[in-house]
Amino acid sequence: MSVNNDPYERAKDGSYLERDGEKTPGPTLEFLFNAASPIANRVKKHYVFVRRPRTPETGGRPVHPREADVADELVNAIEDRKGAPEVKLVWWDTGAPPTDHRELFLFTARALADIRRENPRADIVVNISPGTPAAQTVMLLALQARLAGDDVRAFHGTPRDKRRGPNDVVREVPWNLLAELAATPTEVDDAGTRPTEWSLDRARSPRLREVATLVNQYGGVPFPVLIMGARGTGKTEIARRLREGFREWTAQSLSKWDFHLNCAEFRGDANMLRSALFGHVKGAHSQALKDEAGLLEKAADDCVFLDEIHWMDPQAQGLLLVALQRNGSIRRIGGDKSIPAKFRLVAATNQPRNILREKLTPDFLDRVSDLVIELPELRDCREDLGDIWRSVVRRACEELVQRDPARAIGSGTGSGRVDDLVAEFQPHNAKVERAIGALRLAGNFRDLEKLARRLLVGGLAKGRFLSLKDELVRSELDRLRKEERIDAEQGAGPATSLVDELPTVARCEDYLREVRDARTVLPGPAAVDEWERRLLIAAHAVGGSGAKAAALLGMNARTFNAKMEKWDTATASTGTGRRRARSDFE
C-alpha cells in the first residue's frame, strides 16, 4: 500500500489532489482497474500489506495520518468499483520503522508463504509500486527465494510523466535475477531479438504441461528424481532443467555441468562403473594407477545425472543406496575412508516399470524413484508438434552455422544467417506439420531432428544456398514414413505364430490415421469377425470334424459348432459360398 498515493494521489497533508475536479487513481487502483493493465478486472482476491505500529507515531499529517486509515480508504475505493475482487488486509504489527530490511523481510516472507498456502494452484501477481524502496527491494528478494512459488508475475506502475503512451500504465518486472546473472551477455543481448523457441514452459498439450509442473515442483528439492520415457523424449533436457532449478534454489550460479554418466557405457565392466562413480585408491584394480575421486565426490553440492540406470550392477546399486540414505556417505573403491555424500541424484531410463523391477533391487528402485517424471511420446502431444518442429528446425540451422559457418551462405552473419536458413523452411512448415501429425514418431525428438537435417543436406546438395523444393520435402517425408513402417514391422520379431502375422499395433495406427484423414470409418467388428471366420474354417479343414477343429483351437466343441453355424447361416443369407450340413461339425 502507498500511504501517499492510495487510493488516490495526495497532498502533503494527506488530502486528495484533484485535476479538473477528479481525483487521480493511485498505483493500486491503476493496477487493478486501468484497462491498459494486463491484469485489469482479472484478480479474484487482492491482499494489501499494511504496517501497523505497536505504539502511536507522532508528527503525522492531519488527514488520514495513520496507515490503517489509508488502508480503510483503499478498501472502500476498491469495493466501490464494478467487478471488484475480494480484499484482505495483511497486517504488519511491528515496532520497527518501515526501512528495517530484516523485520520487513521476515514479515513479507511469512505473508507470501501464507498466501501461497491459501492458494496453492493460483497464479499470483504482485504490485511492486506501493511501499517504500526498502519494501520493494525486500519483495523482489522474497520472490527470488520462491516464497510465493513459481507461478508469479510482478509489475511496477509507470509514473504519469514517464509514460510512453496511454497503454504504458504498468510494466512487468523480471524478478528471477539469479537466472539473469547466470546467462551470458550474448544470451541477454539476443533475448529480445531472437524468435521465441518452443520450450516446456510454453507447452499446450496436457501431458507436457503436467511434466512442466513437475519439473518446477521438483527442481528445488534435494531428493532423487527418476525420469522415465522412450528414446528421444528429452530425458537429458529434463535433467538439465532440474539441475538449473536446483542451482537456483540453492543460490548457486549456473556453471558447466560435467557430472553425468551413461551406465550403458560400462555394462561390460561393472568394476569400471563403480570406479567412475565412487573413485578408487591406487592399486584397487589394474587401471587404478593413482588415487582418483569419483563422480559423486566431485559433484559436491550439485546434481549427478545417471542415464540408463537400468544397466547398473547390483553391487553399485548397493553402494549408491548407502550414499543416498540420510547422512549417507561414499567410499572409494579399495579405500576405507568415508566421505560425506553431498550430491543430488537425477536418474533416467527408457525401460518400463516391469523391466526396472527385474533389473534393479527393490530397495534401490524405491529410493531412486522418490520423485518420478514420466515423459510422454510426441504422438501424444499433437498440440505442440508444430511449435516443436519449428524449434527443431532453428536448432538444426544454428548447429550447421556454428559447426561449419562456410557451408551455407546467407545475407548476414551469425544469427542473421540462421534466420535466412530458417526462412527457407517457412513455406513448407504447414505440410510438414500435417505429415508429422500422422506419423508414429517412435524416435520422438530424434525423428524430427533427423528430418530437419536431411532437408538441410538435401537443400544444400547443389551449392551453398539452401533451396528446399516441394519434391525434396515430399521425398523426405515419404522416406520417414517408409522407415517407420519397416521398423514397426521388424519390431514384431520373427513370425513364429499366426498372432505374429497379424498387423502390428504400429501398422494398425498407420492404417487408422489414413482412415481418419480420409474421413471414413473402419468396420472394426467386421474385421475381427473376418479373422475369426478364416481361423474357424481353416481349423475345420485341417481337423476334419468340429470336435477335432475345436481341440486344435483350444475351444469347447459346442462353442466351435455354434460359431461355425453362425458363419454358415451368414454365408447362406448372402448367397455365397457352400452351405454346410450341421453333421459336418459333429
C-alpha positions in Angstrom: 0.0 0.0 0.0 1.2 3.5 -0.9 0.5 5.8 2.1 1.0 8.9 0.0 -0.9 7.8 -3.2 -3.5 5.2 -2.3 -6.3 5.1 -3.1 -5.8 8.4 -4.9 -2.9 10.8 -5.2 -2.5 13.0 -2.1 -1.1 16.4 -1.0 1.4 16.6 1.8 -1.3 17.0 4.4 -2.9 13.7 3.3 -5.9 15.3 1.4 -6.6 14.1 -2.1 -5.4 16.1 -5.1 -7.8 16.8 -7.9 -7.3 17.6 -11.6 -10.3 19.1 -13.3 -12.5 18.2 -10.4 -11.4 14.5 -10.5 -9.3 12.5 -8.1 -6.3 10.8 -9.7 -6.2 7.0 -9.0 -3.1 5.8 -7.2 -0.9 2.7 -8.0 -3.3 0.1 -6.6 -6.4 1.3 -8.5 -4.4 1.7 -11.7 -3.0 -1.8 -11.3 -6.4 -3.4 -10.6 -8.8 -1.4 -12.9 -7.0 0.6 -15.6 -7.9 -1.0 -18.9 -4.3 -0.9 -20.0 -3.2 -3.0 -17.1 -2.6 -6.7 -18.1 -4.5 -7.9 -15.0 -7.3 -5.4 -15.1 -10.6 -6.9 -13.7 -9.0 -10.4 -13.6 -8.0 -10.5 -9.9 -10.2 -12.6 -7.7 -8.6 -11.8 -4.4 -6.4 -8.8 -3.5 -4.1 -8.8 -0.5 -2.9 -5.5 0.9 0.1 -5.4 3.2 -0.3 -2.7 5.9 2.2 -1.6 8.5 0.5 -1.1 12.0 2.9 0.4 14.6 2.6 -1.1 18.1 2.9 2.4 19.6 1.4 5.7 18.1 3.8 7.7 16.0 3.8 11.5 16.2 4.5 14.1 13.6 1.8 12.8 11.2 -0.4 14.7 8.8 -3.9 16.0 9.7 -5.8 13.9 7.0 -5.5 10.1 7.3 -2.4 10.3 9.5 -2.3 6.5 10.1 -1.5 3.8 7.7 -4.6 2.0 9.0 -6.8 4.9 7.9 -5.3 4.8 4.4 -6.0 1.1 4.3 -9.7 1.6 5.1 -10.0 4.2 2.4 -8.3 1.9 -0.1 -10.6 -1.0 0.7 -13.7 1.3 0.3 -12.4 2.6 -3.0 -11.7 -1.0 -4.4 -15.1 -2.3 -3.2 -16.9 0.7 -4.9 -15.6 -0.5 -8.3 -17.6 -2.8 -10.6 -16.2 -6.3 -10.6 -14.1 -5.6 -7.5 -12.1 -8.5 -6.1 -12.3 -9.7 -2.5 -9.9 -7.6 -0.4 -7.9 -8.9 2.6 -5.7 -6.8 4.8 -2.5 -8.4 6.0 -1.2 -6.5 9.0 2.4 -6.0 9.9 2.2 -5.4 13.6 5.6 -4.0 14.4 7.7 -1.7 16.4 10.3 -1.4 13.6 10.5 1.5 11.2 9.4 0.9 7.6 13.0 0.9 6.5 14.1 -2.0 8.7 15.1 -4.6 6.0 15.3 -7.6 8.3 12.0 -7.1 10.0 10.4 -6.2 6.7 11.7 -9.3 5.0 10.5 -11.6 7.8 7.0 -10.2 7.6 7.0 -10.3 3.8 8.3 -13.8 3.7 5.7 -15.2 6.1 2.9 -13.3 4.4 3.8 -14.6 0.9 4.2 -18.1 2.1 0.8 -17.9 3.8 -0.8 -16.6 0.6 0.7 -19.5 -1.4 -0.6 -22.0 1.2 -4.1 -20.5 0.9 -4.0 -20.5 -2.9 -1.8 -23.5 -3.8 -2.8 -23.6 -7.5 -3.4 -19.9 -8.2 -1.4 -17.6 -10.4 -0.1 -14.8 -8.2 0.6 -11.2 -9.5 2.5 -8.7 -7.3 2.3 -5.0 -7.5 5.7 -3.7 -6.6 4.8 0.0 -6.9 3.3 0.7 -3.4 5.5 0.9 -0.3 8.9 2.3 0.4 12.0 1.5 -1.7 13.0 -0.9 1.1 9.7 -2.7 0.8 10.1 -3.1 -3.0 13.6 -4.5 -2.6 12.5 -6.9 0.0 9.6 -8.1 -2.1 11.9 -8.9 -5.0 14.2 -10.8 -2.7 11.2 -12.8 -1.4 10.1 -13.6 -4.9 13.6 -14.7 -5.9 13.6 -17.0 -2.8 10.5 -18.7 -4.3 8.5 -18.0 -1.1 5.4 -17.5 -3.3 6.3 -20.3 -5.6 7.0 -20.2 -9.4 3.6 -19.1 -10.8 4.3 -15.5 -10.0 4.4 -12.3 -12.1 5.5 -8.9 -10.8 4.6 -5.4 -12.1 5.6 -1.9 -11.4 3.5 1.2 -12.2 4.8 3.8 -14.6 4.6 7.4 -13.3 2.3 9.5 -15.4 5.1 11.9 -16.5 7.2 8.9 -17.7 4.6 7.0 -19.7 5.3 6.5 -23.4 1.6 6.4 -24.3 -1.9 5.6 -22.9 -1.1 1.9 -22.6 2.1 2.3 -20.6 0.4 2.0 -17.2 2.4 -0.9 -15.7 5.5 -2.7 -16.8 6.4 -6.3 -15.9 9.4 -6.7 -13.5 11.9 -9.6 -14.2 12.2 -10.9 -10.7 14.2 -14.0 -11.5 17.5 -12.2 -11.1 19.8 -15.2 -10.4 18.8 -16.8 -13.8 19.6 -13.5 -15.5 23.0 -13.3 -13.8 23.7 -16.9 -14.9 23.0 -16.0 -18.6 25.9 -14.9 -20.7 26.0 -11.3 -22.1 25.3 -12.7 -25.6 22.2 -14.5 -24.4 20.9 -11.4 -22.6 21.6 -9.2 -25.7 20.0 -11.7 -28.1 16.9 -12.5 -25.9 14.9 -9.6 -27.3 15.7 -10.2 -30.9 15.6 -14.0 -31.3 12.3 -15.6 -32.3 10.7 -17.3 -29.4 11.6 -21.0 -29.4 9.4 -23.8 -28.1 10.1 -24.8 -24.5 8.4 -26.9 -21.9 7.1 -23.8 -20.2 5.2 -23.0 -23.4 3.6 -26.4 -23.8 0.0 -26.6 -24.7 -0.7 -30.4 -24.6 -2.0 -31.6 -21.2 0.7 -34.3 -20.8 3.6 -31.8 -21.4 2.0 -29.2 -19.1 1.9 -31.8 -16.4 5.6 -32.5 -17.0 6.4 -28.8 -16.8 4.5 -28.6 -13.4 6.5 -31.5 -12.0 9.9 -30.1 -13.2 9.1 -26.8 -11.4 8.0 -28.6 -8.3 11.0 -31.0 -8.2 13.7 -28.5 -9.2 14.5 -27.1 -5.8 14.3 -30.1 -3.5 17.3 -32.4 -2.7 15.5 -35.7 -3.2 16.3 -38.2 -6.1 14.3 -37.9 -9.3 13.7 -40.7 -11.8 12.9 -39.6 -15.4 11.1 -42.3 -17.4 10.5 -42.1 -21.1 11.1 -43.7 -24.5 14.1 -42.8 -26.6 14.2 -39.3 -27.8 11.6 -37.9 -25.5 14.0 -35.4 -23.9 15.2 -37.0 -20.7 18.6 -35.3 -20.8 16.9 -31.9 -21.3 14.6 -32.5 -18.3 17.6 -33.5 -16.2 19.3 -30.2 -17.2 16.2 -28.2 -16.2 16.1 -30.0 -12.9 19.7 -29.1 -12.3 19.1 -25.5 -13.2 16.2 -25.3 -10.7 18.3 -26.9 -8.0 21.1 -24.4 -8.6 18.6 -21.5 -8.4 17.1 -22.7 -5.2 20.5 -23.2 -3.6 21.6 -19.7 -4.8 24.4 -21.1 -6.9 25.2 -19.6 -10.3 24.9 -21.9 -13.3 28.2 -23.5 -14.4 29.3 -26.1 -16.9 27.7 -29.4 -15.9 30.2 -32.3 -16.1 28.6 -34.6 -13.6 26.7 -37.0 -15.9 27.3 -40.6 -16.9 25.6 -43.2 -19.1 25.6 -46.5 -17.2 25.3 -48.4 -20.5 29.0 -47.4 -21.2 30.1 -49.8 -18.5 27.8 -52.8 -18.9 30.7 -54.9 -19.9 32.8 -53.9 -16.9 31.0 -53.4 -13.6 34.2 -52.6 -11.8 34.9 -49.6 -14.0 31.3 -48.3 -13.4 31.8 -48.4 -9.7 35.2 -46.8 -10.0 33.8 -44.0 -12.2 31.1 -43.3 -9.6 32.9 -43.7 -6.3 36.5 -43.3 -7.3 39.4 -45.6 -6.2 42.6 -45.7 -4.4 45.9 -46.6 -6.1 46.1 -50.3 -6.8 42.4 -51.0 -6.3 42.3 -52.6 -9.8 44.6 -52.9 -12.8 43.8 -49.4 -14.1 44.0 -47.7 -10.7 47.4 -46.1 -11.2 46.7 -43.3 -8.6 44.1 -42.2 -6.1 41.1 -40.8 -8.0 37.9 -39.1 -6.9 34.7 -40.4 -8.4 31.9 -38.5 -10.0 29.8 -38.5 -6.8 32.6 -37.0 -4.8 33.4 -34.4 -7.4 29.8 -33.3 -7.6 29.6 -31.9 -4.1 26.5 -29.6 -3.7 25.5 -30.3 -7.3 23.3 -32.7 -9.3 24.6 -36.0 -10.8 22.8 -37.4 -13.8 22.9 -41.1 -14.4 21.3 -42.2 -17.7 20.1 -45.7 -18.5 20.3 -46.5 -14.8 18.8 -50.0 -15.5 22.4 -51.1 -16.6 23.8 -50.5 -13.1 25.0 -53.7 -11.5 23.6 -54.8 -8.1 26.8 -54.0 -6.1 26.9 -50.5 -7.5 23.3 -50.2 -6.6 24.0 -51.2 -3.0 26.9 -48.7 -2.7 24.8 -45.9 -4.2 21.9 -46.7 -1.9 24.2 -46.1 1.1 25.2 -42.8 -0.3 21.5 -41.8 -0.8 20.5 -42.5 2.7 20.2 -39.7 5.2 23.7 -38.6 6.3 24.9 -41.1 3.7 28.5 -41.5 2.6 30.6 -42.8 -0.2 33.9 -44.8 -0.1 36.4 -45.0 -2.9 36.9 -48.5 -4.3 39.7 -50.1 -2.2 39.7 -47.4 0.4 38.5 -47.3 4.0 37.7 -43.6 4.4 34.1 -42.5 4.5 33.3 -39.3 2.5 30.1 -37.4 3.1 27.7 -37.6 0.2 26.6 -34.1 -0.9 25.2 -34.7 -4.3 21.6 -34.8 -5.7 20.8 -37.7 -7.9 18.8 -37.4 -11.2 18.4 -40.8 -13.0 16.8 -41.7 -16.3 15.7 -44.9 -18.0 13.9 -45.8 -21.2 12.6 -49.1 -19.7 9.1 -49.6 -18.3 8.4 -50.3 -14.7 8.1 -54.1 -15.0 11.7 -54.2 -16.5 13.0 -51.9 -13.8 11.7 -54.3 -11.2 13.7 -57.1 -12.8 16.9 -55.1 -13.3 17.1 -53.1 -10.1 16.9 -54.3 -6.5 13.7 -53.3 -4.7 15.3 -51.1 -2.1 17.4 -49.2 -4.7 14.4 -48.8 -7.0 12.3 -47.4 -4.2 15.0 -44.9 -3.2 15.8 -43.6 -6.7 12.1 -43.2 -7.5 11.2 -40.9 -4.6 10.0 -38.5 -7.3 9.1 -39.7 -10.9 8.6 -37.8 -14.1 7.2 -39.8 -16.9 7.7 -38.2 -20.3 5.0 -38.7 -23.0 5.8 -39.6 -26.6 5.4 -36.8 -29.1 2.5 -38.5 -30.8 0.5 -38.0 -27.6 1.3 -34.2 -27.7 -0.1 -33.2 -31.0 -0.9 -29.7 -29.9 2.8 -28.9 -29.6 4.1 -30.6 -32.7 4.1 -27.5 -34.9 5.9 -25.4 -32.3 8.4 -28.2 -31.6 9.1 -28.7 -35.3 9.9 -25.0 -35.9 12.1 -25.0 -32.8 14.0 -28.2 -34.1 14.5 -26.5 -37.5 16.1 -23.5 -35.9 18.4 -25.6 -33.7 19.5 -27.6 -36.7 20.2 -24.4 -38.7 22.1 -23.0 -35.7 24.1 -26.2 -35.4 25.1 -26.0 -39.1 26.2 -22.4 -38.9 28.1 -23.0 -35.7 30.0 -26.1 -36.8 30.6 -25.2 -40.4 30.0 -21.4 -41.0 31.2 -21.6 -44.6 28.8 -24.4 -45.6 25.7 -22.2 -46.2 25.8 -18.6 -47.5 23.2 -16.1 -46.3 22.7 -12.3 -46.2 24.1 -11.9 -42.7 26.4 -13.5 -40.2 25.7 -15.4 -37.1 22.0 -15.2 -36.2 21.2 -13.4 -39.4 22.5 -16.4 -41.4 20.4 -18.7 -39.3 17.4 -16.6 -40.0 18.0 -17.0 -43.7 18.1 -20.7 -43.4 15.0 -20.9 -41.2 13.1 -18.7 -43.7 13.6 -21.3 -46.4 11.7 -23.9 -44.3 8.7 -21.5 -43.8 6.7 -22.2 -46.9 6.8 -26.0 -46.2 6.1 -26.0 -42.4 2.3 -26.4 -42.8 2.8 -29.5 -45.0 5.5 -31.0 -42.6 3.3 -30.3 -39.6 0.4 -32.2 -41.1 2.6 -35.1 -42.1 4.3 -35.5 -38.7 0.9 -35.3 -37.0 0.1 -38.6 -38.8 3.4 -40.3 -38.0 4.1 -42.5 -35.0 7.4 -40.7 -34.3 8.9 -43.7 -32.5 12.1 -41.7 -32.1 10.3 -38.6 -30.9 12.5 -35.5 -31.0 15.2 -37.5 -32.8 12.8 -38.2 -35.7 12.2 -34.5 -36.1 15.9 -33.7 -35.9 16.6 -36.4 -38.5 14.0 -34.9 -40.9 15.3 -31.3 -40.4 19.0 -32.3 -41.0 18.1 -34.4 -44.1 16.2 -31.4 -45.5 19.2 -29.2 -44.9 21.5 -31.7 -46.5 19.3 -32.2 -49.5 18.6 -28.4 -49.9 22.4 -27.7 -49.9 23.2 -30.5 -52.3 23.9 -28.3 -55.3 25.7 -25.3 -53.6 26.0 -23.0 -50.7 22.5 -21.5 -50.9 19.7 -23.5 -49.2 16.9 -24.4 -51.6 14.0 -26.5 -50.4 11.7 -27.7 -53.2 8.4 -29.4 -52.7 9.7 -32.5 -54.3 12.5 -32.8 -51.7 10.2 -32.2 -48.8 7.7 -34.8 -50.2 10.5 -37.3 -50.7 12.0 -37.0 -47.2 8.5 -37.3 -45.6 7.9 -40.5 -47.7 11.2 -41.8 -46.7 10.5 -41.2 -43.0 7.1 -43.0 -43.3 8.7 -45.9 -45.0 11.4 -46.2 -42.3 8.7 -46.1 -39.6 6.7 -48.8 -41.3 9.8 -51.1 -41.7 11.0 -50.5 -38.1 7.5 -51.2 -36.8 7.1 -54.4 -38.7 10.6 -55.7 -37.8 9.9 -54.8 -34.2 7.3 -57.5 -34.1 10.1 -60.1 -34.4 10.0 -63.4 -36.5 6.6 -64.8 -37.3 6.6 -67.8 -35.1 2.8 -67.9 -34.7 -0.3 -66.7 -36.5 -0.5 -63.9 -33.9 2.9 -62.6 -35.0 1.5 -62.4 -38.6 -1.4 -60.1 -37.5 -0.7 -56.5 -38.3 1.3 -54.8 -35.6 -0.1 -52.1 -33.5 2.1 -49.6 -35.5 0.6 -50.8 -38.8 -2.9 -50.5 -37.3 -2.1 -47.0 -36.2 -0.9 -46.1 -39.7 -3.9 -47.5 -41.3 -6.3 -45.8 -38.9 -4.7 -42.5 -39.5 -5.3 -42.9 -43.2 -8.9 -43.7 -42.4 -9.2 -40.6 -40.2 -7.6 -38.3 -42.8 -9.9 -39.7 -45.5 -12.9 -39.1 -43.1 -14.1 -42.7 -43.5 -14.7 -45.5 -41.0 -13.0 -48.8 -40.5 -15.7 -51.5 -39.7 -13.7 -52.9 -36.8 -16.1 -55.6 -35.6 -16.4 -56.9 -39.2 -12.6 -57.1 -39.5 -12.4 -59.1 -36.2 -15.2 -61.3 -37.3 -13.5 -62.0 -40.6 -10.3 -63.1 -38.9 -12.3 -65.4 -36.7 -14.2 -66.8 -39.7 -11.0 -67.7 -41.5 -9.5 -69.3 -38.5 -12.5 -71.5 -37.8 -12.8 -72.6 -41.4 -9.1 -73.4 -41.6 -9.3 -75.4 -38.3 -12.2 -77.4 -39.6 -10.4 -78.1 -42.9 -7.3 -79.4 -41.0 -9.2 -81.2 -38.2 -11.8 -82.8 -40.4 -14.5 -82.5 -37.8 -15.9 -80.0 -35.4 -14.6 -81.7 -32.3 -11.0 -82.0 -33.7 -11.1 -78.5 -35.0 -12.2 -77.2 -31.6 -9.3 -79.1 -30.0 -6.8 -77.5 -32.4 -8.0 -74.1 -31.3 -8.3 -74.9 -27.6 -12.1 -74.3 -27.8 -15.1 -76.0 -26.4 -16.6 -78.2 -29.2 -20.1 -76.8 -28.6 -18.8 -73.2 -28.8 -17.0 -74.1 -32.0 -20.1 -75.6 -33.6 -22.2 -72.6 -32.6 -19.8 -70.1 -34.2 -19.5 -72.2 -37.3 -23.2 -72.4 -37.6 -23.4 -68.6 -37.3 -20.9 -68.2 -40.2 -22.7 -70.9 -42.2 -26.0 -69.0 -41.8 -24.4 -65.7 -42.7 -22.9 -67.3 -45.9 -26.3 -68.7 -46.9 -28.1 -65.4 -46.4 -25.7 -63.6 -48.8 -26.0 -66.4 -51.4 -22.3 -67.0 -51.5 -20.1 -69.9 -50.5 -21.1 -73.5 -49.8 -23.8 -74.5 -47.4 -22.5 -76.9 -44.8 -24.7 -79.5 -43.1 -24.7 -79.4 -39.3 -23.4 -83.0 -39.3 -20.2 -81.7 -40.7 -19.4 -80.1 -37.4 -20.3 -83.0 -35.0 
